Amino acid sequence: MMLKKIFLSVLCCMAAGGFPARAQDVFEIPETLEEAEAENRTAAQILHDCTRVIPTEPMLLKGMLTVRRNRGAVLAEYAYNLLMDWGAEPPSAECLLFEKDAKTLLERAQLARPLGRSAQIRLYEGPQMEAAETPAFSSRIRGTDMTWLDLTLDFLWWKDVRFDDVPRGKCRTGRTCHILLASPPEDIPGCAAMRIWVDVALCCVMQAEQLGPQGKPVRKMWVQNVKKWEDRWMIRDMEIETLNSGHRTRLSVDDAAKP
């Protein structure tokens, strides 16, 4: 089976990177709701600012993907290494997926983001790591609830963006967020749009929903816990749930370091 976006960005703003120690270390963003309203930024500008928070220095994340039933029984576990170099030309990353023992390599994915284009994915699998068919962004990783949209955070670069009918609200952790709707530039099976919660103060994604063809949520992702590694706050745990599936997936980051 193919390795079917781990984060941030899976990890990112949302998982694949981290939150800056101070928002002002990245670029000037408003500190209060009043300041944010005074700036009158468009939805597209807010989403674009999320890409500016993603760290550009090389970083290696190690952790686990755990699939469990809603009542808690574990169905599957995979170890992963995610090496990110979003400051390269073009920005790139490599994800290795292992058996639970973190020794038996199952799949390898190489990602790149050429300027002005969607993320490109090269996938290798099997004992010889032979090239496999390129998966759709909505394809799931080995039966988990995580998809290539989570690993690449491609929706952060979509241009068709507007505020949701309720443009501001609280995410699951209680932080105040802009709520945006972003539509893909080309058809993605099972994904008509993404609803995205962007933290007003940190300008990073805290929560997202994949909307199906009828405009209803079919999959949800949210930050569960954060932890400080060196001088950067990063995601410690992220939950991803495929609605009405009876299971959900936790992405845990156990270690983050410069390679």
Backbone as CSV, one residue per row, in Angstrom:
resi,resn,N_x,N_y,N_z,CA_x,CA_y,CA_z,C_x,C_y,C_z
1,MET,0.836,-1.198,0.000,0.000,0.000,0.000,0.877,1.255,0.000
2,MET,0.368,2.315,-0.604,1.171,3.526,-0.730,1.050,4.394,0.522
3,LEU,2.119,5.173,0.738,2.101,6.182,1.797,1.220,7.325,1.343
4,LYS,0.051,7.259,1.662,-0.858,8.234,1.098,-0.878,9.466,1.983
5,LYS,-0.167,15.205,4.137,0.350,16.174,3.997,-0.268,15.443,5.558
6,ILE,2.065,13.617,6.125,2.014,13.959,7.524,1.843,15.396,7.505
7,PHE,2.202,16.868,8.953,2.567,18.250,9.014,4.178,18.437,9.675
8,LEU,2.612,20.275,9.053,2.830,20.836,8.975,3.347,20.860,8.666
9,SER,2.296,20.614,7.207,2.829,21.765,7.050,2.540,20.984,7.549
10,VAL,2.623,18.585,7.249,1.873,18.584,8.349,2.566,19.144,9.241
11,LEU,3.054,19.047,8.994,3.212,19.488,10.309,3.343,20.921,10.247
12,CYS,4.253,22.006,10.073,4.007,23.357,9.845,3.578,24.526,10.641
13,CYS,3.040,25.341,10.154,2.245,26.210,10.974,1.390,25.274,11.771
14,MET,0.777,24.294,11.071,-0.080,23.389,11.790,0.714,22.271,12.376
15,ALA,1.758,21.871,11.759,2.571,20.848,12.362,3.934,20.807,11.782
16,ALA,4.128,21.100,10.618,5.425,20.901,10.029,6.420,21.957,10.342
17,GLY,6.219,22.733,11.256,7.252,23.666,11.559,7.206,24.026,12.992
18,GLY,6.539,25.085,13.319,6.456,25.451,14.710,5.998,26.872,14.844
19,PHE,5.673,27.245,16.060,5.289,28.613,16.327,6.535,29.388,16.706
20,PRO,6.695,30.621,16.221,7.861,31.392,16.608,7.844,31.673,18.099
21,ALA,9.039,31.829,18.693,9.105,32.147,20.107,8.338,33.430,20.389
22,ARG,8.456,34.382,19.492,7.650,35.600,19.556,7.184,35.888,18.140
23,ALA,5.924,36.264,17.999,5.398,36.517,16.664,6.209,37.585,15.949
24,GLN,6.711,38.564,16.722,7.443,39.654,16.086,8.789,39.207,15.536
25,ASP,9.265,37.998,15.917,10.513,37.488,15.360,10.358,37.163,13.881
26,VAL,9.125,37.010,13.419,8.888,36.622,12.037,8.509,37.830,11.208
27,PHE,7.475,38.512,11.585,7.059,39.746,10.951,6.043,40.402,11.864
28,GLU,5.782,41.651,11.650,4.907,42.397,12.547,3.458,41.986,12.339
29,ILE,2.827,41.497,13.400,1.408,41.146,13.341,0.710,41.799,14.516
30,PRO,-0.599,42.030,14.413,-1.320,42.737,15.470,-1.339,41.945,16.768
31,GLU,-1.295,42.660,17.902,-1.298,42.008,19.206,-2.693,41.948,19.815
32,THR,-3.637,42.721,19.303,-5.000,42.723,19.842,-6.003,42.571,18.712
33,LEU,-7.227,42.189,19.067,-8.285,42.092,18.066,-8.553,43.447,17.420
34,GLU,-8.455,44.506,18.220,-8.703,45.839,17.680,-7.673,46.203,16.612
35,GLU,-6.413,45.856,16.868,-5.375,46.138,15.883,-5.582,45.322,14.615
36,ALA,-5.994,44.075,14.780,-6.238,43.219,13.614,-7.376,43.789,12.768
37,GLU,-8.442,44.232,13.422,-9.562,44.803,12.684,-9.162,46.093,11.986
38,ALA,-8.297,46.876,12.627,-7.872,48.141,12.030,-7.049,47.904,10.771
39,GLU,-6.298,46.796,10.738,-5.505,46.501,9.555,-6.361,46.118,8.365
40,ASN,-7.532,45.552,8.653,-8.478,45.200,7.590,-7.833,44.310,6.528
41,ARG,-7.103,43.290,6.968,-6.467,42.375,6.022,-7.510,41.499,5.347
42,THR,-7.251,41.145,4.101,-8.151,40.244,3.394,-7.906,38.810,3.853
43,ALA,-8.849,37.934,3.529,-8.693,36.523,3.872,-7.450,35.943,3.205
44,ALA,-7.213,36.327,1.944,-6.040,35.819,1.223,-4.746,36.278,1.882
45,GLN,-4.704,37.524,2.381,-3.507,38.018,3.050,-3.241,37.261,4.346
46,ILE,-4.294,36.967,5.087,-4.147,36.230,6.343,-3.603,34.829,6.071
47,LEU,-4.153,34.158,5.054,-3.678,32.817,4.734,-2.229,32.858,4.256
48,HIS,-1.894,33.850,3.444,-0.508,33.983,2.958,0.455,34.200,4.120
49,ASP,0.033,34.960,5.127,0.898,35.210,6.273,1.250,33.915,7.009
50,CYS,0.368,32.913,6.939,0.675,31.627,7.575,1.911,30.987,6.955
51,THR,2.112,31.169,5.664,3.284,30.569,5.022,4.564,31.259,5.471
52,ARG,4.468,32.500,5.912,5.645,33.242,6.348,6.086,32.834,7.747
53,VAL,5.215,32.153,8.486,5.555,31.678,9.822,6.327,30.362,9.769
54,ILE,6.172,29.608,8.676,6.850,28.317,8.565,8.359,28.535,8.599
55,PRO,9.078,27.838,9.489,10.525,28.050,9.588,11.240,27.592,8.331
56,THR,12.300,28.308,7.959,13.038,27.993,6.732,14.328,27.226,7.010
57,GLU,14.758,27.153,8.273,15.970,26.392,8.561,15.647,24.892,8.528
58,PRO,16.618,24.051,8.125,16.375,22.605,8.107,15.977,22.095,9.490
59,MET,15.038,21.153,9.522,14.557,20.621,10.785,14.149,19.167,10.603
60,LEU,14.463,18.337,11.594,14.108,16.926,11.573,13.136,16.637,12.701
61,LEU,11.957,16.142,12.350,10.956,15.734,13.326,10.864,14.218,13.355
62,LYS,10.727,13.659,14.561,10.523,12.233,14.722,9.323,12.013,15.630
63,GLY,8.531,11.003,15.312,7.365,10.757,16.141,6.597,9.529,15.705
64,MET,5.325,9.484,16.113,4.474,8.328,15.852,3.140,8.767,15.261
65,LEU,2.605,7.916,14.391,1.225,8.019,13.918,0.461,6.857,14.544
66,THR,-0.573,7.167,15.303,-1.333,6.131,15.995,-2.797,6.208,15.592
67,VAL,-3.296,5.106,15.040,-4.707,5.016,14.665,-5.434,4.243,15.762
68,ARG,-6.533,4.812,16.244,-7.281,4.120,17.280,-8.774,4.312,17.062
69,ARG,-9.541,3.377,17.581,-10.992,3.520,17.560,-11.401,4.658,18.472
70,ASN,-12.601,5.191,18.238,-13.062,6.309,19.051,-13.108,5.959,20.533
71,ARG,-13.239,4.675,20.858,-13.252,4.253,22.256,-11.859,3.970,22.787
72,GLY,-10.827,4.130,21.955,-9.467,4.072,22.452,-8.616,2.910,22.013
73,ALA,-9.180,1.832,21.476,-8.392,0.667,21.083,-7.489,1.024,19.907
74,VAL,-6.186,0.692,20.018,-5.211,1.000,18.972,-5.358,0.030,17.808
75,LEU,-5.460,0.573,16.589,-5.597,-0.235,15.375,-4.276,-0.387,14.637
76,ALA,-3.451,0.651,14.654,-2.166,0.608,13.942,-1.261,1.720,14.467
77,GLU,0.063,1.478,14.389,1.047,2.480,14.784,2.206,2.475,13.797
78,TYR,2.649,3.672,13.423,3.774,3.828,12.519,4.705,4.901,13.076
79,ALA,6.001,4.665,12.981,6.985,5.692,13.312,7.306,6.489,12.049
80,TYR,7.664,7.748,12.198,8.020,8.559,11.035,9.203,9.455,11.352
81,ASN,9.958,9.796,10.322,10.963,10.861,10.331,10.556,11.860,9.262
82,LEU,10.507,13.121,9.599,10.164,14.161,8.630,11.283,15.184,8.598
83,LEU,12.048,15.190,7.516,13.140,16.134,7.328,12.656,17.262,6.432
84,MET,12.606,18.476,6.963,12.085,19.618,6.224,13.187,20.622,5.935
85,ASP,13.164,21.166,4.726,14.087,22.239,4.350,13.298,23.228,3.495
86,TRP,12.390,23.959,4.139,11.517,24.876,3.414,12.244,26.129,2.968
87,GLY,13.532,26.285,3.372,14.324,27.410,2.890,15.126,27.084,1.654
88,ALA,15.059,25.829,1.188,15.803,25.412,-0.002,15.138,25.969,-1.257
89,GLU,15.801,25.807,-2.387,15.248,26.218,-3.686,15.151,25.000,-4.595
90,PRO,13.953,24.456,-4.840,12.689,24.870,-4.241,12.552,24.321,-2.827
91,PRO,11.618,24.855,-2.020,11.364,24.300,-0.691,11.069,22.802,-0.797
92,SER,11.616,22.014,0.136,11.500,20.568,0.001,11.392,19.893,1.360
93,ALA,10.994,18.621,1.333,10.898,17.812,2.546,10.951,16.350,2.150
94,GLU,11.334,15.511,3.116,11.325,14.066,2.898,10.711,13.402,4.118
95,CYS,9.795,12.468,3.885,9.134,11.757,4.965,9.419,10.266,4.834
96,LEU,9.902,9.659,5.920,10.132,8.225,5.984,9.113,7.623,6.948
97,LEU,8.429,6.591,6.498,7.429,5.927,7.327,7.920,4.513,7.650
98,PHE,7.939,4.188,8.953,8.475,2.917,9.426,7.385,2.108,10.139
99,GLU,7.682,0.815,10.327,6.903,0.043,11.274,7.081,0.663,12.662
100,LYS,6.269,0.208,13.615,6.301,0.765,14.965,7.694,0.728,15.575
101,ASP,8.518,-0.251,15.195,9.855,-0.381,15.772,10.832,0.689,15.301
102,ALA,10.400,1.517,14.335,11.231,2.607,13.786,12.457,2.083,13.063
103,LYS,12.452,0.811,12.670,13.578,0.221,11.964,13.214,-0.253,10.560
104,THR,12.031,-0.790,10.397,11.616,-1.345,9.115,10.973,-0.259,8.260
105,LEU,11.689,0.187,7.226,11.190,1.260,6.373,10.092,0.739,5.451
106,LEU,8.963,1.422,5.445,7.831,1.027,4.619,7.717,1.888,3.364
107,GLU,7.849,3.169,3.520,7.638,4.082,2.402,8.476,5.346,2.588
108,ARG,8.804,5.982,1.477,9.555,7.238,1.490,8.878,8.206,0.527
109,ALA,8.657,9.406,0.990,8.030,10.431,0.149,8.952,11.645,0.069
110,GLN,9.186,12.132,-1.131,9.959,13.349,-1.348,9.016,14.423,-1.872
111,LEU,9.058,15.582,-1.231,8.147,16.680,-1.560,8.946,17.892,-2.004
112,ALA,8.369,18.651,-2.926,8.977,19.911,-3.365,7.863,20.879,-3.738
113,ARG,8.142,22.168,-3.588,7.148,23.183,-3.927,7.769,24.216,-4.865
114,PRO,7.749,23.951,-6.176,8.246,24.947,-7.132,7.446,26.238,-7.038
115,LEU,8.087,27.336,-7.311,7.455,28.643,-7.192,6.180,28.720,-8.027
116,GLY,5.069,29.107,-7.374,3.812,29.322,-8.067,3.081,28.062,-8.478
117,ARG,3.525,26.891,-7.990,2.881,25.633,-8.370,2.500,24.843,-7.133
118,SER,1.584,23.891,-7.312,1.212,23.014,-6.211,2.396,22.128,-5.840
119,ALA,2.341,21.570,-4.649,3.407,20.693,-4.196,3.534,19.478,-5.115
120,GLN,4.768,19.040,-5.324,5.034,17.840,-6.112,5.447,16.715,-5.178
121,ILE,4.947,15.511,-5.451,5.172,14.366,-4.575,5.804,13.237,-5.369
122,ARG,6.916,12.705,-4.862,7.498,11.478,-5.408,7.471,10.436,-4.304
123,LEU,6.904,9.280,-4.612,6.642,8.260,-3.605,7.375,6.977,-3.947
124,TYR,7.993,6.360,-2.918,8.721,5.107,-3.094,8.257,4.126,-2.017
125,GLU,8.170,2.842,-2.383,7.658,1.865,-1.432,8.261,0.491,-1.693
126,GLY,8.022,-0.423,-0.750,8.499,-1.792,-0.904,9.927,-1.962,-0.443
127,PRO,10.406,-3.207,-0.375,11.760,-3.495,0.112,12.848,-2.761,-0.669
128,GLN,12.628,-2.556,-1.965,13.626,-1.891,-2.808,13.355,-0.398,-2.971
129,MET,12.339,0.117,-2.296,11.958,1.522,-2.411,11.803,1.936,-3.871
130,GLU,10.964,1.169,-4.573,10.701,1.447,-5.983,9.685,2.573,-6.133
131,ALA,9.818,3.333,-7.224,8.904,4.448,-7.466,7.470,3.948,-7.570
132,ALA,6.544,4.650,-6.912,5.133,4.294,-6.919,4.328,5.401,-7.591
133,GLU,3.072,5.107,-7.858,2.185,6.091,-8.486,1.998,7.293,-7.577
134,THR,1.996,8.487,-8.171,1.792,9.714,-7.388,0.375,9.739,-6.823
135,PRO,0.228,9.895,-5.511,-1.113,9.864,-4.912,-1.826,11.208,-5.044
136,ALA,-3.149,11.164,-4.942,-3.944,12.392,-4.888,-3.735,13.062,-3.537
137,PHE,-3.917,14.382,-3.477,-3.761,15.101,-2.222,-4.674,14.547,-1.139
138,SER,-5.846,14.037,-1.521,-6.814,13.555,-0.540,-6.589,12.098,-0.152
139,SER,-5.573,11.441,-0.730,-5.296,10.042,-0.385,-4.809,9.932,1.057
140,ARG,-5.227,8.870,1.742,-4.872,8.668,3.135,-3.563,7.886,3.263
141,ILE,-2.856,8.126,4.376,-1.586,7.464,4.639,-1.846,6.115,5.285
142,ARG,-1.689,5.043,4.528,-1.780,3.677,5.046,-2.998,3.438,5.933
143,GLY,-4.140,3.932,5.512,-5.354,3.688,6.278,-5.526,4.579,7.485
144,THR,-4.564,5.502,7.725,-4.746,6.459,8.812,-5.709,7.551,8.344
145,ASP,-5.960,8.517,9.214,-6.836,9.636,8.851,-6.049,10.790,8.244
146,MET,-4.741,10.644,8.129,-3.895,11.703,7.604,-3.737,11.584,6.095
147,THR,-3.719,12.728,5.410,-3.631,12.759,3.954,-2.468,13.633,3.513
148,TRP,-2.279,13.668,2.181,-1.234,14.523,1.620,-1.528,16.000,1.813
149,LEU,-2.770,16.372,1.982,-3.083,17.769,2.301,-2.478,18.143,3.642
150,ASP,-2.452,17.192,4.577,-1.865,17.465,5.882,-0.342,17.579,5.784
151,LEU,0.256,16.716,4.994,1.721,16.700,4.884,2.245,17.921,4.136
152,THR,1.596,18.292,3.049,2.098,19.394,2.227,1.537,20.751,2.637
153,LEU,0.426,20.750,3.391,-0.274,22.005,3.690,-0.508,22.817,2.421
154,ASP,-0.817,22.126,1.346,-0.964,22.804,0.061,-2.026,23.896,0.113
155,PHE,-3.030,23.719,0.968,-4.127,24.701,1.011,-3.671,26.078,1.490
156,LEU,-2.497,26.171,2.119,-2.002,27.488,2.529,-1.635,28.355,1.333
157,TRP,-1.443,27.747,0.172,-1.058,28.490,-1.041,-2.235,28.668,-2.009
158,TRP,-3.414,28.229,-1.653,-4.560,28.397,-2.545,-4.953,29.869,-2.611
159,LYS,-5.339,30.326,-3.792,-5.627,31.753,-4.016,-7.096,32.113,-3.816
160,ASP,-7.988,31.138,-3.983,-9.427,31.389,-3.843,-9.800,31.249,-2.372
161,VAL,-9.740,32.367,-1.644,-9.931,32.358,-0.190,-10.915,33.461,0.202
162,ARG,-11.803,33.141,1.128,-12.722,34.147,1.666,-12.951,33.858,3.152
163,PHE,-13.538,34.832,3.842,-13.922,34.594,5.225,-15.151,33.687,5.269
164,ASP,-15.206,32.841,6.282,-16.379,32.002,6.487,-17.567,32.892,6.847
165,ASP,-18.768,32.305,6.818,-19.958,33.072,7.199,-19.827,33.618,8.619
166,VAL,-19.187,32.860,9.499,-18.788,33.349,10.825,-17.287,33.584,10.750
167,PRO,-16.833,34.817,10.548,-15.427,35.068,10.196,-14.431,34.966,11.342
168,ARG,-14.920,34.908,12.589,-14.007,34.826,13.719,-14.644,34.000,14.827
169,GLY,-13.818,33.200,15.499,-14.333,32.374,16.588,-13.192,31.705,17.325
170,LYS,-13.543,30.824,18.241,-12.558,30.106,19.044,-12.268,28.741,18.421
171,CYS,-10.982,28.344,18.447,-10.635,26.981,18.059,-10.798,26.079,19.284
172,ARG,-10.485,24.806,19.148,-10.691,23.851,20.237,-9.875,24.183,21.479
173,THR,-8.721,24.824,21.294,-7.895,25.173,22.449,-8.330,26.485,23.095
174,GLY,-9.369,27.128,22.548,-9.897,28.342,23.139,-9.279,29.627,22.633
175,ARG,-8.361,29.548,21.655,-7.726,30.751,21.136,-8.601,31.396,20.064
176,THR,-8.531,32.724,19.980,-9.313,33.461,19.001,-8.688,33.328,17.619
177,CYS,-9.506,32.975,16.628,-9.002,32.704,15.283,-9.850,33.380,14.215
178,HIS,-9.204,33.747,13.106,-9.917,34.019,11.870,-10.396,32.671,11.331
179,ILE,-11.571,32.642,10.720,-12.070,31.407,10.114,-12.227,31.658,8.617
180,LEU,-11.460,30.901,7.812,-11.380,31.118,6.376,-11.901,29.902,5.627
181,LEU,-12.333,30.134,4.379,-12.684,29.061,3.459,-11.786,29.184,2.233
182,ALA,-11.050,28.119,1.923,-10.148,28.117,0.769,-10.564,27.011,-0.185
183,SER,-10.654,27.334,-1.483,-11.045,26.365,-2.503,-9.825,25.978,-3.334
184,PRO,-9.680,24.689,-3.679,-8.499,24.243,-4.428,-8.487,24.771,-5.855
185,PRO,-7.306,24.996,-6.424,-7.206,25.501,-7.797,-7.598,24.462,-8.843
186,GLU,-7.534,23.179,-8.487,-7.987,22.119,-9.384,-8.743,21.083,-8.567
187,ASP,-9.457,20.210,-9.234,-10.272,19.229,-8.531,-9.417,18.315,-7.661
188,ILE,-9.861,18.117,-6.413,-9.267,17.147,-5.500,-10.392,16.217,-5.068
189,PRO,-10.298,14.933,-5.349,-11.381,14.009,-4.989,-11.763,14.130,-3.514
190,GLY,-13.053,14.372,-3.263,-13.546,14.427,-1.892,-13.263,15.712,-1.145
191,CYS,-12.667,16.701,-1.809,-12.340,17.963,-1.137,-12.793,19.140,-1.986
192,ALA,-13.923,19.729,-1.600,-14.422,20.909,-2.303,-13.789,22.181,-1.763
193,ALA,-13.388,22.156,-0.479,-12.792,23.335,0.154,-12.218,22.920,1.499
194,MET,-11.417,23.821,2.083,-10.903,23.652,3.435,-11.378,24.824,4.283
195,ARG,-11.927,24.518,5.458,-12.246,25.561,6.448,-11.076,25.606,7.422
196,ILE,-10.500,26.804,7.622,-9.224,26.932,8.321,-9.344,27.956,9.448
197,TRP,-8.907,27.559,10.650,-8.853,28.459,11.798,-7.432,28.973,11.938
198,VAL,-7.229,30.287,11.774,-5.896,30.899,11.851,-5.823,31.748,13.122
199,ASP,-4.891,31.416,14.003,-4.717,32.138,15.260,-4.443,33.615,14.982
200,VAL,-5.241,34.498,15.580,-5.111,35.935,15.329,-3.762,36.456,15.800
201,ALA,-3.299,35.991,16.972,-2.050,36.512,17.535,-0.820,35.878,16.901
202,LEU,-0.831,34.547,16.701,0.351,33.841,16.203,0.376,33.702,14.694
203,CYS,-0.766,33.911,14.050,-0.872,33.817,12.600,-0.469,32.433,12.089
204,CYS,-0.922,31.381,12.767,-0.657,30.017,12.343,-1.953,29.214,12.421
205,VAL,-1.999,28.128,11.676,-3.192,27.294,11.623,-3.310,26.479,12.906
206,MET,-4.478,26.541,13.532,-4.736,25.777,14.744,-5.723,24.644,14.521
207,GLN,-6.490,24.731,13.446,-7.560,23.759,13.225,-7.994,23.856,11.767
208,ALA,-8.478,22.754,11.207,-8.943,22.775,9.819,-9.979,21.682,9.612
209,GLU,-10.832,21.894,8.624,-11.822,20.898,8.224,-11.785,20.735,6.713
210,GLN,-11.798,19.501,6.263,-11.948,19.220,4.843,-13.432,19.115,4.543
211,LEU,-13.916,19.892,3.580,-15.329,19.893,3.211,-15.542,19.056,1.964
212,GLY,-16.571,18.215,1.987,-16.890,17.376,0.848,-17.675,18.123,-0.208
213,PRO,-18.105,17.430,-1.264,-18.822,18.068,-2.373,-20.105,18.786,-1.944
214,GLN,-20.743,18.338,-0.861,-21.963,18.975,-0.387,-21.683,20.132,0.579
215,GLY,-20.412,20.443,0.788,-20.052,21.540,1.680,-20.058,21.174,3.149
216,LYS,-20.171,19.892,3.468,-20.190,19.422,4.852,-18.817,18.882,5.234
217,PRO,-18.412,19.026,6.503,-17.114,18.477,6.927,-17.067,16.963,6.783
218,VAL,-15.973,16.456,6.226,-15.769,15.009,6.121,-14.533,14.579,6.916
219,ARG,-13.682,15.537,7.280,-12.467,15.228,8.027,-12.066,16.466,8.818
220,LYS,-11.588,16.262,10.042,-11.200,17.374,10.901,-9.799,17.159,11.446
221,MET,-9.061,18.263,11.620,-7.715,18.245,12.192,-7.617,19.365,13.220
222,TRP,-6.956,19.081,14.344,-6.800,20.133,15.332,-5.563,19.881,16.188
223,VAL,-4.952,20.982,16.644,-3.804,20.925,17.539,-4.302,20.531,18.920
224,GLN,-3.647,19.515,19.503,-4.034,19.031,20.829,-3.122,19.604,21.911
225,ASN,-1.805,19.507,21.707,-0.826,19.983,22.684,0.350,20.602,21.953
226,VAL,1.038,21.527,22.620,2.267,22.106,22.090,3.377,21.948,23.121
227,LYS,4.623,22.014,22.648,5.781,21.869,23.524,6.890,22.757,22.999
228,LYS,7.749,23.229,23.896,8.845,24.096,23.487,10.109,23.274,23.290
229,TRP,10.671,23.325,22.065,11.960,22.726,21.754,12.927,23.870,21.483
230,GLU,13.984,23.963,22.282,14.926,25.077,22.191,14.141,26.386,22.321
231,ASP,14.150,27.238,21.297,13.460,28.523,21.431,12.168,28.573,20.635
232,ARG,11.635,27.413,20.242,10.470,27.399,19.365,9.365,26.519,19.939
233,TRP,8.154,27.067,19.962,6.990,26.287,20.353,6.510,25.495,19.141
234,MET,6.332,24.183,19.345,5.925,23.323,18.244,4.800,22.407,18.682
235,ILE,4.120,21.839,17.706,3.052,20.906,17.996,3.620,19.649,18.635
236,ARG,3.015,19.242,19.725,3.375,17.980,20.374,2.420,16.864,19.932
237,ASP,1.146,17.190,19.842,0.146,16.216,19.404,-0.890,16.902,18.527
238,MET,-1.259,16.221,17.450,-2.327,16.699,16.574,-3.284,15.542,16.304
239,GLU,-4.571,15.825,16.331,-5.588,14.810,16.083,-6.214,15.026,14.709
240,ILE,-6.457,13.921,14.007,-7.125,13.955,12.701,-8.234,12.915,12.730
241,GLU,-9.436,13.329,12.380,-10.583,12.422,12.431,-11.333,12.420,11.106
242,THR,-11.547,11.230,10.557,-12.441,11.057,9.415,-13.838,10.829,9.979
243,LEU,-14.741,11.750,9.714,-16.057,11.691,10.339,-16.807,10.435,9.931
244,ASN,-17.520,9.861,10.917,-18.346,8.659,10.724,-17.534,7.417,10.374
245,SER,-16.222,7.444,10.649,-15.377,6.287,10.361,-15.218,5.371,11.570
246,GLY,-15.471,5.907,12.770,-15.275,5.126,13.975,-13.846,5.125,14.473
247,HIS,-12.946,5.878,13.819,-11.556,5.931,14.267,-10.986,7.319,14.030
248,ARG,-9.875,7.596,14.678,-9.137,8.839,14.468,-7.650,8.548,14.607
249,THR,-6.823,9.506,14.181,-5.369,9.329,14.174,-4.708,10.445,14.963
250,ARG,-3.746,10.072,15.806,-2.947,11.062,16.518,-1.550,11.105,15.922
251,LEU,-1.089,12.295,15.585,0.290,12.519,15.190,1.024,13.108,16.379
252,SER,2.028,12.400,16.867,2.818,12.860,18.001,4.236,13.193,17.540
253,VAL,4.752,14.323,17.984,6.134,14.704,17.708,6.935,14.430,18.984
254,ASP,7.848,13.449,18.907,8.624,13.049,20.063,9.967,13.777,20.138
255,ASP,10.465,14.245,19.002,11.760,14.917,18.999,11.818,15.869,17.820
256,ALA,12.438,16.999,18.025,12.644,17.990,16.955,14.041,18.553,17.119
257,ALA,14.822,18.538,16.036,16.209,18.993,16.117,16.693,19.428,14.760
258,LYS,17.804,20.144,14.757,18.450,20.480,13.497,19.230,19.258,13.024
259,PRO,19.083,18.848,11.744,19.753,17.639,11.268,21.279,17.815,11.196
